[in-house]
């Protein structure tokens, strides 16, 4: 065992109040506002992580509709990434709702393309991998193989696409 003490968050809220007061004194209202935003972001991230893990657990218990409710809440909050959509697809695949999973993936891909943000290419790539996996599970192997071949041609160093293509 290590002799170093473990870090733990403060046990009471008075230290946070003191920190805000100290930052107000040192940096004015802007610093206090930044601290408040950081605290809110941490709370939000914790809530989303809780929703995601709860959705996964519910899905494993076969409680698909409840899991989807939480997964959609995660997807609504995380519009800049694919974590929510991937969670939804995983739940739908596990429950055997492959047609719904395919539609969800196609809608997410179209939505990411419309946003056109800087990381949209990576997000679309990730979603297309998931889409091809769903296509293969639905028995539409030729379409899945064509999509994966296109993804591998775009990014030959993407091991996920290469291994998925080999697995078909």
CORNOR-V534181 format. One record per pair of residues at least 6 apart in sequence whose ideal C-beta (glycine too) atoms are under 8 Angstrom apart, sorted by the first residue. I is the first residue (numbers start at 1). J is the second residue. Records with the same first field share a line. If there is no record, write none. Layout:
BEGIN
I->J / J
END
This chain:
BEGIN
10->16
16->39
19->35
20->32 / 35 / 36
23->31 / 32 / 35
24->31 / 32
44->77
48->74 / 77 / 78
51->70 / 71 / 73 / 74
52->70 / 71 / 74 / 83 / 87
54->70
55->67 / 68 / 70 / 71 / 74 / 87 / 91
56->67 / 87 / 90 / 91
58->64 / 66 / 67 / 70
59->67 / 90 / 91 / 94 / 95
60->94
62->95
64->91 / 92 / 94 / 95 / 97
67->91
68->88 / 91 / 92
71->84 / 87 / 88 / 91
72->84 / 88
74->83 / 84 / 87
75->83 / 84 / 85 / 87 / 88
76->84
77->84
78->84
80->117 / 119
81->119 / 123
82->108 / 112 / 123 / 126 / 127
85->104 / 105 / 108 / 127 / 130
86->126 / 127 / 130
88->101 / 104
89->101 / 104 / 105 / 130 / 134
92->98 / 100 / 101 / 104
93->101 / 133 / 134 / 137
98->134 / 137 / 138
99->138
101->134 / 137
102->131 / 134 / 135 / 138
105->127 / 130 / 131 / 134
106->131
108->127
109->124 / 127 / 128 / 131
112->120 / 123 / 124 / 127
113->120 / 124
125->151 / 154 / 155 / 158
128->147 / 151
129->148 / 151 / 160 / 161 / 164
131->147
132->143 / 144 / 147 / 148 / 151 / 164
133->144 / 164
135->141 / 143 / 144 / 147
136->144 / 145 / 168
141->168
144->168
145->165 / 168
148->161 / 164 / 165 / 168
149->165
151->158 / 161
152->158 / 161 / 162 / 165
155->161
156->162
END
